[in-house]
């Protein structure tokens, strides 16, 4: 049985809505403050795959080129429902875990579990792919694969990805050499070969 709890500053009212029993996701309507929970929902494991695009070169060259230590140039992906999902210059893509040309990840972070069903998750990705995560919205510094995984991780588990990944653009751009390189770096679109594009939109 699904329970709806309407939260307000004065009271909490419990209502029964059997017509929504088929929705196994914990849905949150931020405008109405309504939570719909299925107590028997299946739980799915969610992981963050982390890749160093520099293959270790950032660690050795960054002190010379940037004047500060960077441990890697990070690409990340969300792994859930048996697939790996990521955002790049072609839009939102998926593949089998570790199935791009990058090979296996350098690090795997366990983000937790989610009750969001695969069907609802794919609808969510379709919505993102038609709006904020179209291929032509990709920006290497401001709107990249790590922006995507951070948003999806919070949607699925309520957790953010590690800050050393999300802070990387500001770390690079805070250096004089990073500022010099920015026009070149902004033109780069990272799209690891091997994925199947779910939503693109570069030419739409």
Order of alpha helices (4+ residues) and beta strands (2+ residues): beta-beta-beta-beta-beta-alpha-beta-beta-beta-beta-alpha-alpha-alpha-alpha-alpha-beta
